[in-house]
Structures are given as C-alpha cells and as structure tokens.
C-alpha cells in the first residue's frame, strides 16, 4: 500500500536547514556544531519512525512536482531506500562528533564551510535514498557531486585542488556523457521513469537495451568500477572525516545503491537474465575486486590502502546483485550497511592515528596499538568485517554471495570470492600485526632495552582523543552487532526480493 507522507521531505529539509543554521553560526563554533549533532539525531529518528510502515510492506510517498505522465519529481520510501537511509543517518551522527574532535585537534581552517557542506551532502544523500524514480535519483546524484567538491578540496592546497578537479571531472563527466543519455533513452523506451519491483524495461530491441544498461553502469562512476575509479584515490587528499563520508555514508554508496536500483527496479532480474547481462556484469566487477585488492597490497599509506580496499569492496555489492539469485542479491544489498560500518571505522581509526600521532604510513605504525588501544582494537574488529570473518557483519555478506554463486552455478565467481578474501586478509592483517607486535620484536632484536625506553618516551604524548575515539568504538560495536544480529538487515530483504 502507498501511504502519502511528508516524512521523506522533512528528512531532506532538516539536513538542509542545518546547513543554513551552521552558516549563520559561523562565529560561534559550539552553536555551529550543536546544530550539526541535533540535525543528525532528529534525522535519524524521523527515518527510524518510517520503519514500521515499510517493514509492514507499505511505501511512503510524496510527489513534489509532475511534468508529464511517468515523469515526476517523487520521493518514495521503500525497503531498499530505508535501509540505506538508516545507515547513512546513523553514521552521520557519529561522523559529526568525530569531525568535531578531528577538525579542532588539527586546528583546521574553514570549519564552518566544512560542516555546512557536510550537512548538505547528507541531505542530498537522503534524497538519493528516497528517490522514487530515475529523474529524482539523477538530480540528487548530481547534487551530491557538486556539494562534496568543497569537502574534497577542503585543504585549499595545489594537491587538494588537483584531487578535487579529478573528482568533479570524472563524476560530472561520466554522468553527462553516459548517465543522462541512459535516463533519456529509458523514458523513450518505457514511457516512464518510475521504479517498479518487476522493472520497467521489458521486451524491446536487445541491442538497444544492452547499450542502455552499459550507459547506466558507466554513468554511475561513483561506484568506482574499473577503469572509472581513479577519482577515488585522488579524493583521499581530503580530511579523513571527508574520506569516511565518501567511502561509507555518501558518495560511493550512492553509486552502488544507484546500480542496485537499475538492476532491480529499472531492468529487473528477468530482463537481465534474458539479455545475459548478469554474468557479464559479475565478470567485470570481479576484475575490479581482484585488481584493486592487489593494488592495495602495494600501498604503504594507510588511507591509500583503504581507498583501494573500498574500490574492491564496493564491487561485492554489484557482484551480489549481478548474480540475479535471491541469495546473491541478499548478500549484495546487506553489504551496503555491513561495509559502511566497517569501512567508516577503518577511516576513523586512520584519522585518529594521524590526528594524535601524525602518522599516515603503515610502516611508521609499529607499536601504535599500545598507545592507541581503543583505536586499534576497533580497527581490528573492522578488519574482520572487511575480510568477512565471523563474528563481524561482513561474514553474512560473503556467506550469502557465496551461496548466490552456487545458485547461479558459477564456480569461477566463487573462486574470485575466495581469492579476494585471501587478499583482504593479506593487506589488512599485517597492519594489525605491525600495530600490536612489531615494536616489541624490533626492540628486543635490534636496539635493546634502553632504546625501547627511549622510543616509548618519545611517544608519551600520544593518547586517545575522546571525541575521536568514542565514535570509532561505537561504529566498531555496530559492525559486530550486525554480525550477531543479521536479521536486522535481513528483515529489509523481504521487501526487496
């Protein structure tokens, strides 16, 4: 049943209003940050209040403007959109608190601009989550790119401007060259842009439908499928909370979320099976999964390694959906949230290490686990989620995708999944080892007791920052909770399949 509701519009309005209030409070930092936290909390509880209706099989909808039959600006809350919105709105609260500690500890400039753009980005992300059709999704997708550009280039250095230029060139360029034509062609073929549980592209010329599908996949470059991925590592020039926003809450998640919309609600599994495009997509993203993981192995800079990990992990979401089987789709969909909690924890930890120890390379982090135990224990928990090991939430992701590969009868994709899991462990576990064990072994083997004391004394000033540590501990606990209680996410799947 469709229920008319103002709630999705209010959610967008709360975040947008917060951006305005932040700008008006630029001379009062405490007030400015109060608006950020308050808006995050209000937004989350409004989104949460929609869960009972959606889980009961209903959708909440409001039509903002109608242009022609099948062409309107509509906000609609269904199971897939609500799951994404709940994830993003909850993590917004944590990232806001984290940002306060991070930005203040480093005395970052232009903090008002930062928090205003941050709120605006979350408002646009909520819009993408609640987009009721391709037109709304396209407009919010573009808005996210433009409003996050100042965040990527926040440091106002030549390197930051170069990273920002590549970011906006890739994302705006691909959306204009590929995504917009795909949307227009969809309307011409189907006569509507409204999402449907069975898809809206049925029959028609197979070659034309294949072209439209390829345009969609290339147009959603935020998903960072190779070779349209280079913008993402370049965007790591941004402050770490922005990287967390890009990788876990907004930008890249909107990319893969949009591809899920296209696979499930524009084409539908039946059409993609008939066209044979499911396994083609699976092979394409498998290349990204393996290649990005191999590149991650070569990176000593922690944020760079995390960036390539993100490129790889995002493709799990697309891979699961591309299998076109119930279990595969389940694994892909729940990985939106499982990956979000684990990856935001990893970036929070990277930022904690940089903010209090001023270290960004893995080779410099020997023994850091002794100085920052909360940070590195949380990092270790998040690593389990990335590898897909129990009891973290990522285990459920890989279990369902593995079952999905068997349902699809593809041993090759199953081997890709197993190989990528080994690679995940290969580029994450050495970081944990270095943090907790490397220092003591080097001290015993090379420079003796006296030098070890001197080394420890040199780092006496390294200690946890509560504003930074508390959010990363909460997100790590969230990753574990998703592993112990997978039914929380699986309850949304019944409204998607």
Secondary structure, DSSP 4 states (H G I P E B T S, - for coil): -EEE-SHHHHHHHHHHHHHHHHHHTTT-HHHHHHHHHHHHHHHHHHHHHTHHHHHTT-EEEEEEEEEETTEEEEEEE-HHHHHHHHHHHHHHHHHHHHHHHHHHHTT-S-HHHHHHHHHHHHHHHHHHHTB-BHHHHHHHHHHHHHHHHHHHTTT-SHHHHHHHHHHHHHHHHHIIIIIHHHHHHHHHHHS--B--TT-S--SS-HHHHHHHHHHHHHH-GGG--TTTTHHHHHGGGS-HHHHHIIIIISHHHHHHHHHHHIIIIIIHHHHHHHHTHHHHHHHHHHHHHHHHHHHHHT--BHHHHHHHHHHHHHHHHHHHHHT-SHHHHHHHHHHHHHHHHHHHHHHHHHHHHHHHH---BGGG-TTHHHH-HHHHHHHHHHHHHHHT-TTSTHHHHHHHHHHHHHHHT-HHHHHHHHHHHHHHHHHHHHHHHIIIIIHHHHIIIIIHHHHHHHHHHHTTT----HHHHHHHHHHHHHHHHHHHTTHHHHHHHTTT-
